[in-house]
Amino acid sequence: MSDYELITNAIRLAPLLIIILVGLSLIKKKAVIRVPAIFLVGWIVMIVFTFVYWHYAIEYAPSEELKYELTLKDGGAKTGSLFFGWIYSLAFILIFEVIRAGTKMAGSFLRKSNQTSVIDAKDAQHN
């Protein structure tokens, strides 16, 4: 993998990593704060990194043919991120909240089963 491909893939992956970090940093906040913050940060990050990706991809393209091809393609992606980047944020929020709810339910289930086994153990000791 060339440096060019490595950097372009890192730029593509960066928005997801930033949104995950924001989501994890706000995990203890109320949903009224957490969801809009993740939504706005995600949308802005998508827009910024789409522009960064296309600028880098075109500016440092390894060949003139690739530079020309990328120049023809960049307008749709930039416009798409501006008007539809929020969908990416909403998809992440949905996944994040489902995982968060699942881990919360699993944690309460484990606490209840642990309390039950502790109570059972105490009853066994008294009998």
MOFEN-V235524 format. One record per helix or strand. SS is the DSSP state (helix for helix, strand for strand). FROM is the first residue (numbers start at 0). TO is the last residue. Records with the same first field share a line. If there is no record, write none. Layout:
# MOFEN-V235524
SS=FROM-TO ; FROM-TO
This chain:
# MOFEN-V235524
helix=2-24 ; 30-58 ; 63-125
